Amino acid sequence: MRGKFITFEGCEGSGKSTQLKLLSEYLKSAGVDFITSREPGGSEISEDIRRIILNGKYTSMCDECEALLYAASRVQHIKEVIEPALAAGKLVVCDRFVDSSFAYQGYARGLGEQFIKNINAFALEKYTPDLTVFLDIVPKDAFARKHGADDSDRMEKQGLAFHQKVYEGYKQLQKYPRFCPVDCSGDKWQTAENIKNLLKSRNIIK
Ligand code: TMP
């Protein structure tokens, strides 16, 4: 049987990495056959594209180029990593996917939903996630948690107003039943429990 595909989304500092680590530990202990990956990245070529996109020196990169690079790295990642794992029946857990493009490039950069749909047609045709876990914390609180933005990262250094727009973009994605906000107001253990319960209620894990 084909595997399931779940993604994690959230603003910078929302705790995705911590929660992915905790979920991985749980899945391992439960004997689930799974892989984790990330976007942009996840394969050698896609990680190289990631370095270009996030390089702080490329201040003149236009929004369309940025969106296309994310989409290009995504196609390569799907073909090399996601599709083979799903075909082998594995659960795929990915840190960010096309919803990041909707929130960051479509909404916050203002390119619009249709533009993102067009350039991500390959991903959207067959790889819409079965479930998206959205770590719901406003950027102001998220940046406070991680003690400010990383200025060498082209995206992180966009400023609070930009990241607040990203958050609003994410909120619009709640129109999709697969897109599920998770309360992160408690400690990391409580959030991990909330995520585990969500995965169970959506029949992703038993
Ligand atoms: P990360 O730091 O969570 O790995 O993500 C890298 C940055 O790329 C982060 O600022 C979010 C951004 N991003 C987009 O703007 N669009 C996308 O499609 C993806 C996957 C990430």
Residues whose N, C-alpha, C, O or C-beta is under 5 A from the ligand:
A	BS01	TMP	E39 P40 Y70 R96 F97 S100 S101 Y104 M155 E156
